Amino acid sequence: MLEDGFEIGISRGDRKPVDGAIAGKRGRVDGEFDVDVAAGDDYFEAAGLGGLDEAGCGVFVKIKPNHSDSAEVACCVAQVIEVDIELVAENVRPIDEQPHRRLGVGLWVDQLSETGANVVEHTLLSRGREIDVTKRPDECGGETASDRARPTKRHYYAADDGSSMPLQTPPLRGLHDERGAKFTEFGGWDMPVEFDSIQTEHAAVREDVGIFDVSHMGQLHVTGPDATELMQRLTSNDVSRLAVGDSQYAVITDENGIIIDDTVVYRLPNEDGEATYLFVPNAGTDEATHERWLSYRNEWDLEATVDNRTDEYAMFAVQGPAAPELVERVTDESVADLERFEAQYATIDGVECWIARTGYTGEDGFELIVPWNAAEEIWTAFDCQPCGLGARDTLRIEAGLLLAGQEFDHETDPRTPYEAGIGFTVALETEFVGRDALAELDEAGVDERLVGFQLIDRGVPRHGYDITSTESRVIGTVTSGTMSPTLEQAIGLGYVPVEYAEPGTTLQVVVRGQSKKARVETTPFIDTV
């Protein structure tokens, strides 16, 4: 249900209000947020979005927060987006008398703090199947001086193709809700985006220890006489080098060497004398990856069992300089001797868990894969700061780590491992899907590379912003950006031509319609393990 103050306006492609919809209303949210709502494709057209046809439907929501509480902003956005999709679908279908082809939800954010904008962006970028971040016309320089003097605004657009499925929930969804977590959709899962604040959680991981629920990540189990060959031929790294308890970072590529996904592959203890692996694809990709493995197994006539066990396990990440001491104290067996990318089974309160010295924060720590039905018992054994996906994002950007869907997207932004700066995952001495294309690229070289950069001028880079030369020629796009809580500097990642990729090179990033000077930096931005 909508909170008081959330009023929704809807119009069809002909811009006539949909019967029964509420249009042009104004209200308050918890006494803190002014909400203006108007509706229709005209707003999308004014923003240069287009794409909504006569069977489409646009929703325009404007939120003016009177304070900078990012948690409240994220909560409001999540509630608006969650309900709008259903409300639009309910009202469009009877009038158009045909299934809608596309639904749109637009959000203008006025005078929002950078912290709040970061949370809003994280929330919206993870909703739906199609995401664009665009500029409002006044960001591009209005027709008059008064237009150009108006406060700049950011526009986020999330679309849904009408085939939305109910969100999957982690086993501790209720426990997190009781703790006061704010939630966001990510990869088809309803996940906590923050518990207290991004700054608090980020600092805990950098200075002490925090725990993340990352149960939205997939878990695929492969065993059998040909398990090693199947894994070798479908991932880019050299699986044959893994001993029991070892793991490696790898990518899954198509025939052209384009990244489909990145993953961590673990070598588990043998089962029935056969090599056994567990690998972790990104959220929402487990079913497609499972099908890919089965299809190639059958095509190559290999003997291997491939199981999707995502629904059988929860996954937690205990990260930070104090993580080793905490995990050692909680486990019944010692894990202190594990090196980076090593793993073993250990028990916590008698529950067997797979514990790996891996992570996604740049800090020391462990990731635990635990039985789904024992998730609460394991989670509550760790007395430390709970952390959400918001802090996970700022931490990984500081560490220069990739995020699927932003640093690479197989459909909308196809990239190879060499462009993305992870050529170390490619073992050309092995045979895998995409190997030949990558061998040619390795010899020829790439035209663009992913770089880190820091803004010299005041501003914060965001996903989708243009990167330009000092002559204001567009040369690339920001893939990720944030105000670094650790450095207190605006940093980001983006693709640029190789001639602009050397550290120290001066660039510009277009932030809210204004060019901001930036400098290419070596990643990671901070000292990492």
C-alpha positions in Angstrom: 0.0 0.0 0.0 1.1 3.6 -0.6 2.0 5.8 2.3 0.0 9.0 2.8 1.4 11.6 0.5 2.2 9.3 -2.4 -0.2 10.3 -5.2 0.1 8.6 -8.6 -0.8 10.2 -11.9 -1.1 8.1 -15.0 -1.7 8.9 -18.7 -1.8 6.9 -21.9 0.1 7.6 -25.1 -2.6 10.1 -26.1 -1.9 12.0 -22.8 -5.4 11.6 -21.6 -5.8 10.6 -17.9 -6.6 7.0 -17.3 -10.0 6.6 -15.6 -9.7 6.0 -11.9 -6.1 7.3 -11.7 -5.1 10.1 -9.4 -3.5 13.0 -11.2 -1.9 16.3 -10.3 -1.9 15.7 -6.6 0.4 17.1 -3.9 1.1 15.6 -0.5 3.5 15.0 2.3 5.4 11.8 3.3 5.9 11.4 7.0 5.8 15.2 7.3 9.2 15.4 5.7 8.9 15.1 1.9 6.9 17.3 -0.5 5.6 15.2 -3.3 4.4 16.6 -6.7 2.9 14.2 -9.1 2.0 14.6 -12.7 1.7 12.1 -15.5 2.2 11.1 -19.1 4.4 10.5 -22.0 4.9 14.2 -22.4 7.2 14.2 -19.5 9.3 11.4 -20.9 9.4 13.2 -24.3 10.5 16.4 -22.7 13.4 14.6 -21.1 14.4 13.1 -24.4 13.5 9.6 -23.4 10.8 8.6 -25.9 10.1 5.0 -26.4 6.7 4.9 -24.8 4.2 3.9 -27.6 0.5 4.2 -27.6 0.1 1.2 -25.4 2.8 2.6 -23.0 2.1 4.5 -19.9 4.2 7.1 -18.0 4.3 8.0 -14.4 5.9 11.2 -13.2 6.8 11.5 -9.5 8.7 14.5 -8.1 10.1 14.3 -4.5 11.5 17.3 -2.7 13.2 16.1 0.5 13.5 18.8 3.2 16.4 16.9 4.8 19.2 14.6 3.6 18.2 11.4 5.3 19.3 9.0 2.6 17.5 6.0 4.3 14.2 7.8 4.1 14.7 8.8 0.5 15.5 5.2 -0.4 12.4 4.0 1.4 10.2 6.5 -0.4 11.6 5.6 -3.8 11.3 1.9 -3.2 7.7 2.3 -2.1 6.8 4.5 -5.1 8.4 2.2 -7.7 7.1 -1.0 -6.1 3.4 0.1 -6.3 3.5 2.1 -9.5 4.2 -0.9 -11.7 1.2 -2.7 -10.4 -1.0 0.3 -10.5 -0.1 1.2 -14.1 -0.7 -2.4 -15.2 -4.1 -2.5 -13.5 -5.3 0.7 -15.2 -3.8 0.4 -18.7 -5.0 -3.0 -19.7 -8.8 -2.4 -19.5 -8.5 0.8 -21.5 -6.1 -0.3 -24.2 -7.8 -3.7 -24.4 -4.4 -5.3 -25.1 -1.4 -6.2 -23.0 0.8 -3.3 -22.5 4.2 -3.6 -24.2 6.1 -1.4 -21.8 5.6 0.3 -18.5 7.5 3.4 -17.3 8.2 5.0 -14.0 10.0 8.4 -14.0 11.4 10.2 -11.0 12.7 13.7 -10.8 14.8 14.4 -7.7 15.1 18.0 -6.7 17.9 19.4 -4.5 18.8 16.0 -3.2 22.0 15.5 -1.2 24.7 13.5 -2.9 24.3 10.8 -0.3 20.6 10.6 -1.0 21.2 10.6 -4.8 23.5 7.7 -4.4 20.9 5.7 -2.6 18.2 6.7 -5.1 20.4 5.7 -8.0 21.2 2.3 -6.4 17.5 1.7 -5.9 16.4 2.7 -9.3 19.2 1.1 -11.3 18.2 -2.3 -9.8 14.5 -2.0 -10.7 13.1 -3.5 -13.9 14.9 -4.8 -17.0 15.8 -1.5 -18.7 17.5 1.4 -17.1 18.5 4.8 -18.5 20.0 7.8 -16.7 19.3 10.9 -18.7 19.5 14.7 -18.4 16.5 16.9 -18.1 16.5 19.6 -20.8 17.5 22.4 -18.3 20.7 20.4 -17.6 21.7 20.8 -21.2 21.4 24.6 -21.0 17.9 26.1 -21.1 16.6 28.4 -23.8 16.7 31.4 -21.5 19.0 32.6 -18.8 16.2 31.9 -16.2 16.0 28.4 -17.5 19.7 27.9 -17.1 19.6 29.4 -13.6 17.0 26.8 -12.3 18.2 24.1 -10.0 19.7 21.2 -11.9 17.9 17.9 -11.5 18.6 14.2 -12.3 16.2 12.0 -14.0 16.0 8.2 -13.5 13.9 5.9 -15.6 13.1 2.3 -14.8 11.0 0.3 -17.2 9.2 -3.1 -16.9 8.1 -5.2 -19.8 5.0 -6.4 -18.1 6.3 -9.8 -17.2 7.4 -9.0 -13.7 7.6 -11.9 -11.3 7.3 -11.6 -7.5 10.6 -10.8 -5.9 12.6 -13.5 -4.3 13.4 -13.0 -0.6 16.4 -14.0 1.3 15.8 -16.3 4.3 16.4 -13.5 6.8 14.1 -10.9 5.1 11.9 -10.7 8.2 14.9 -10.5 10.6 16.3 -7.6 8.6 13.0 -5.8 8.5 12.8 -6.1 12.3 16.3 -4.6 12.5 15.0 -1.6 10.6 16.6 -2.3 7.2 15.5 -0.4 4.1 15.1 -2.7 1.1 15.7 -2.5 -2.7 15.1 -4.9 -5.6 18.3 -6.3 -7.0 18.5 -9.0 -9.6 14.9 -10.1 -8.8 15.6 -10.2 -5.0 14.3 -8.0 -2.2 17.5 -7.1 -0.5 18.5 -4.8 2.4 20.1 -1.6 0.9 21.1 -0.2 4.3 20.5 -0.8 8.0 21.7 2.4 9.7 23.4 4.5 7.0 25.8 3.9 4.1 28.5 6.0 5.9 28.2 4.0 9.1 28.3 0.7 7.4 31.1 1.7 5.1 33.2 2.9 8.0 32.6 -0.3 9.9 34.0 -2.4 7.1 37.0 -0.1 6.5 37.9 0.3 10.2 36.5 -2.8 12.0 34.1 -5.4 10.7 30.6 -5.7 9.1 28.4 -8.5 7.9 26.4 -8.5 4.6 23.6 -10.7 3.5 24.4 -11.7 -0.1 22.0 -14.6 -0.4 20.8 -13.2 -3.8 24.0 -14.6 -5.3 23.6 -17.8 -7.2 25.2 -21.2 -6.2 25.6 -23.9 -8.9 27.1 -27.3 -8.0 28.9 -29.4 -10.6 30.3 -32.9 -10.1 31.0 -36.1 -12.1 33.7 -37.6 -14.3 33.7 -34.7 -16.7 33.0 -31.9 -14.2 36.5 -30.4 -14.6 36.3 -30.4 -18.4 32.8 -28.8 -18.4 34.0 -26.0 -16.0 37.2 -25.6 -18.0 35.3 -25.1 -21.3 32.8 -22.7 -19.9 34.9 -20.4 -17.7 37.9 -18.4 -18.8 40.4 -19.3 -16.1 42.4 -22.5 -15.6 40.1 -24.7 -13.5 42.6 -27.6 -13.7 44.9 -25.7 -11.4 42.5 -25.7 -8.5 43.2 -28.1 -5.7 40.5 -28.9 -3.1 39.9 -25.8 -1.1 41.1 -23.4 -3.9 39.0 -20.9 -5.7 39.5 -18.5 -8.6 37.9 -15.5 -10.2 36.8 -16.1 -13.8 34.4 -14.8 -16.4 31.9 -16.6 -18.6 32.1 -15.4 -22.2 30.3 -16.0 -25.4 31.8 -17.1 -28.7 33.0 -13.5 -29.4 34.8 -13.2 -26.1 32.1 -10.9 -24.7 31.5 -11.1 -20.9 28.2 -12.8 -20.0 28.9 -12.9 -16.3 31.8 -13.0 -13.8 32.0 -15.6 -11.1 34.1 -17.3 -8.4 34.7 -21.0 -8.8 35.4 -23.1 -5.7 36.9 -26.6 -5.8 35.0 -28.6 -3.1 36.1 -31.9 -1.6 35.5 -34.7 -4.1 32.1 -36.5 -4.0 32.2 -40.2 -4.7 35.7 -39.8 -5.9 34.8 -37.2 -8.5 36.0 -33.6 -8.8 33.3 -31.3 -7.5 32.8 -27.5 -7.9 30.6 -24.8 -6.6 30.5 -21.5 -8.6 28.7 -18.3 -7.8 27.0 -16.4 -10.7 25.5 -13.0 -10.1 22.1 -12.3 -8.7 19.3 -13.2 -11.1 21.5 -15.2 -13.5 21.5 -18.6 -11.8 18.7 -20.1 -13.9 20.1 -18.9 -17.3 23.6 -20.0 -16.2 22.2 -23.4 -15.2 20.6 -23.8 -18.6 23.8 -22.8 -20.3 25.8 -25.5 -18.4 23.2 -28.2 -19.2 23.0 -27.2 -22.8 26.7 -27.4 -23.4 27.1 -30.6 -21.3 24.6 -32.3 -23.6 26.0 -30.8 -26.8 29.5 -32.0 -25.8 28.2 -35.4 -24.5 29.9 -34.9 -21.1 29.1 -36.9 -17.9 28.5 -34.3 -15.2 25.7 -33.4 -12.8 24.8 -29.7 -12.7 22.5 -28.6 -9.9 21.1 -25.1 -9.2 21.3 -24.9 -5.4 20.6 -21.2 -5.0 17.5 -21.9 -3.0 19.3 -24.3 -0.7 22.0 -21.9 0.6 22.2 -18.5 2.2 25.4 -16.5 1.7 27.0 -14.0 4.1 30.1 -11.9 3.8 32.0 -10.9 7.0 34.4 -8.2 5.9 36.9 -5.8 7.5 40.3 -5.7 9.2 38.7 -7.3 12.3 36.9 -10.0 10.3 39.6 -12.7 10.7 39.5 -12.4 14.5 35.7 -12.5 14.6 35.3 -15.5 12.3 38.0 -17.4 14.1 36.1 -16.8 17.4 32.8 -17.9 16.0 33.9 -21.1 14.1 34.3 -24.4 15.9 37.4 -25.2 13.7 40.2 -22.7 12.9 40.1 -20.9 9.6 43.0 -18.5 10.5 45.4 -20.2 8.2 43.3 -19.8 5.1 45.0 -17.6 2.4 43.2 -15.4 0.0 41.0 -17.4 -2.3 41.3 -20.5 -0.1 38.3 -22.2 1.5 37.3 -25.0 3.8 34.3 -26.5 5.6 34.0 -25.5 9.2 31.1 -25.6 11.7 29.4 -22.7 13.5 27.3 -23.9 16.5 27.4 -27.4 14.9 26.2 -26.2 11.5 28.6 -27.0 8.6 29.4 -24.0 6.4 31.7 -23.5 3.4 34.0 -20.6 4.5 36.2 -18.8 1.9 38.7 -16.0 2.3 37.1 -14.0 -0.4 35.1 -10.7 -0.6 34.0 -7.8 -2.6 35.1 -4.8 -0.5 38.9 -4.6 -0.8 39.2 -5.6 2.8 40.2 -8.9 4.4 37.3 -11.1 5.3 35.4 -14.3 4.6 32.3 -15.3 2.6 30.2 -18.1 4.1 27.8 -20.4 2.2 25.4 -21.8 4.8 22.3 -24.0 4.8 19.2 -22.0 4.0 17.3 -23.2 7.1 20.2 -22.4 9.4 20.7 -18.8 8.1 19.4 -17.1 11.2 21.5 -19.1 13.6 24.7 -18.3 11.6 23.9 -14.6 11.1 23.2 -14.0 14.8 26.4 -15.6 15.8 28.3 -12.6 14.4 28.0 -9.6 16.7 29.0 -6.8 14.4 27.5 -4.1 12.2 25.0 -5.3 9.6 25.6 -3.8 6.2 23.4 -3.4 3.1 24.0 -3.2 -0.7 24.5 0.5 -0.6 27.7 0.3 1.4 28.7 -2.8 -0.6 28.6 -0.6 -3.7 30.7 2.3 -2.3 33.2 -0.2 -0.9 33.6 -2.1 -4.2 34.0 1.2 -6.2 36.8 2.3 -3.9 38.4 -1.1 -4.5 37.9 -0.7 -8.3 35.8 -3.9 -8.6 33.3 -4.5 -11.4 29.6 -4.7 -11.0 27.6 -6.8 -13.5 25.1 -4.6 -15.4 27.3 -1.5 -15.0 30.9 -2.3 -15.9 29.6 -4.9 -18.3 26.3 -5.9 -19.8 26.1 -8.5 -22.4 23.2 -6.9 -24.2 23.5 -3.1 -23.7 27.3 -2.6 -23.1 29.2 -5.6 -24.4 32.7 -5.7 -23.1 35.6 -8.2 -23.1 37.8 -9.1 -20.1 40.7 -7.1 -21.7 38.6 -3.9 -22.0 37.3 -4.4 -18.4 40.8 -4.7 -17.0 40.4 -8.3 -15.9 42.6 -10.0 -18.5 44.2 -11.9 -15.6 41.1 -14.1 -15.6 41.8 -15.3 -19.2 43.9 -18.5 -19.5 44.6 -18.6 -23.3 46.4 -22.0 -22.9 43.0 -23.6 -22.1 40.1 -24.2 -24.4 36.9 -22.4 -23.5 34.0 -20.7 -25.3 35.3 -17.4 -26.6 39.0 -18.3 -26.3 39.9 -17.8 -30.0 38.3 -14.4 -30.2 40.1 -13.3 -27.0 43.4 -14.7 -28.4 43.0 -12.4 -31.4 42.1 -9.4 -29.3 45.1 -10.1 -27.0 47.4 -9.8 -30.0 45.6 -6.9 -31.6 44.9 -4.9 -28.5 41.8 -3.0 -27.4 40.4 0.4 -28.4 38.9 1.2 -25.0 39.8 0.5 -21.4 38.0 0.7 -18.1 39.7 3.4 -16.0 39.3 4.9 -12.5 39.1 8.6 -12.2 38.8 11.3 -9.5 36.9 14.5 -9.9 39.1 17.6 -9.4 36.1 20.0 -9.5 33.2 19.8 -7.1 30.5 17.3 -8.1 29.8 13.5 -8.0 29.9 11.3 -11.1 27.0 8.9 -11.7 26.3 5.9 -13.9 25.5 7.1 -17.4 27.2 10.5 -17.3 29.3 11.5 -20.3 33.1 11.5 -20.1 34.7 14.1 -22.4 38.1 15.3 -23.5 39.3 18.6 -22.3 37.9 19.9 -25.6 34.4 18.7 -24.5 34.3 15.9 -27.1 32.4 12.9 -25.7 34.8 10.0 -25.5 33.2 7.7 -22.9 30.6 7.0 -20.3 30.7 6.7 -16.5 29.9 3.1 -15.4 30.0 3.7 -11.7 30.5 6.7 -9.5 30.2 7.9 -5.9 31.5 10.3 -3.2 34.1 8.0 -1.6 33.3 7.9 2.2 36.9 6.9 2.8 38.7 9.4 0.6 36.0 12.1 0.8 36.6 12.6 -2.9 34.3 12.0 -5.9 35.5 8.9 -7.7 34.3 6.7 -10.6 34.9 4.1 -13.2 34.3 4.4 -16.9 35.4 3.4 -20.4 37.7 5.7 -22.4 39.8 5.3 -25.6 43.3 3.8 -24.7 45.0 7.1 -25.5 43.1 8.7 -22.5 43.7 5.7 -20.2 47.1 6.6 -18.6 47.0 7.6 -15.0 47.3 11.4 -14.7 45.4 12.1 -17.9 43.0 15.0 -17.5 39.4 14.4 -18.6 36.0 16.0 -18.0 32.8 14.4 -16.6 29.5 16.1 -17.4 27.8 16.3 -14.0 24.2 17.8 -14.2 24.9 19.5 -17.4 28.3 21.0 -16.3 31.7 19.8 -17.3 33.8 18.9 -14.3 37.6 18.4 -14.5 38.7 14.8 -13.7 42.0 12.9 -13.5 42.6 9.3 -14.4 43.8 7.4 -11.4 45.2 3.9 -10.8 42.8 1.5 -9.3 42.1 0.4 -6.6 41.6 3.9 -5.2 42.6 2.7 -1.7 45.0 0.2 -0.3 43.4 -3.2 -0.5 44.3 -6.8 0.6 
